Amino acid sequence: MLNSAKQWTQRHPYALTGILFMAMVLFGWRELGWGERQLGFMLLIYFIVTLGIRLDEIARAIGGGGTDSRAAPAEPADLCAHLQDIKVLLAEIQSQLSRMERPVAAPPADPVSKTEP
């Protein structure tokens, strides 16, 4: 049961955060008498926490490893494969840039000749 709850929270971090903050806002508004400033501050805190969750997802997606310090270091073969992929992509980018590069032509001559009347 604990494992399935952990999986659910990892798949739906925004739902859990939203429910938690909504409960805190309702409690603060009803029981503590919070006004506009306190509720606005809670909204600001919610946005900051949501941004932190999103940045964590992005870091995990690009291979930041997250906060798991027990993760084993990558194998040298994996690193070499990643470096080879990067090398191939850089070569493709270079070839596309060289195709886009063309000499800049001189500006066209003035089609209307200026003659004295």
N, C-alpha and C positions, 0 to 999 in steps of 0.2 A: 504494500500500500504506500509506503514511504517513497519507494522508487517511482511509482506511477505519478505521485504528486510532484516529485522533482522533475519528471519528464514534462508534465503539463505546464509547470511554471517556466521551464526552459523554452517551450514552444509558444507560450502566450505571456510574455513578460509585460506587455502593455495592458492586458486585461487585469492582471494582478495589481499592477501599479495604479491603474485607474480606480479599481475597487477600493484599494487601500486609501488613496487620497480622497475619494468621495466619502468614505466613512469618516475620515478625519475632518473634512469640511462640514459634514452634517453634524457631527458631535460638537465641533467648535461653534457652529451657528446656533444650534439648539441649546446646548448645555452651558457653553461659556460666553455666549452673547457676542460673538465676533461680529465686527462690522465690515465695511467695504475694504478698509486697509488690510485687515488680517486675511480676508478671503482673497484679495488680490495678491498678497504675499504668498499664500498657499498655492495660488495658480502659477506664480513665478517659480516656486520650488518644484511644482509638478513638471513644468516645462524643462527645467534644468535636469531633473532626474530622468525624464523621457529622452532628452538629448544624450545623456550619459549612457542609457541603455542602447540607443541607436549607434553611438560611437563604438561601444563594446561589440555590437554585432558586426560592424564594419571591420573592426580590427580582427575579429575571429575569421571573417570571410577572406581577408587578404593574408591570413597566416600569422597573425600576431600571437596566436597561442592562447590568448585570454589570460586568466588568472591561475591556471593550473601549473603550479611550479613543479609538479611531479612528472610532467610530460618528458619523455625521453628525447634527447637531441636527435635531429634528423640524421638519417644514414647518409654517408658520403655519396652513395650511388644516387639517392634521391636529390641531393644538392646538385650533383653533376647534371642530372636530367633537367632540373629546373633552370640551371644556367644555360644548358643547351637550348631549351625552349626560348629563353630570353634572347640568346644570340640569334636564333632564327627570326624572331619577331623584329629585332633591331635591323636585321638585314632586309626584311620586307619593308620596313619603314624607310630605310635608306633608299631602296630602289624606287619607292613611290615618290619620295622627295626629289630624287634625281630626274624622274619623269616630269614632275611638275615644274622643275627649274628650266627656264628658257630665257634666252637673251632678251633684254628689253630693247624694243625697237625705238628708233628716233621718233619724235613726235611728227605727225603728218604735216606736210607743207600747207600753208594757207591756200585754200582752193580759190579764193577770190583775189584776183590781182588788183592792186591799187594803181589806178591810172589817174593822171591829172586831167581834168575836163578842159 
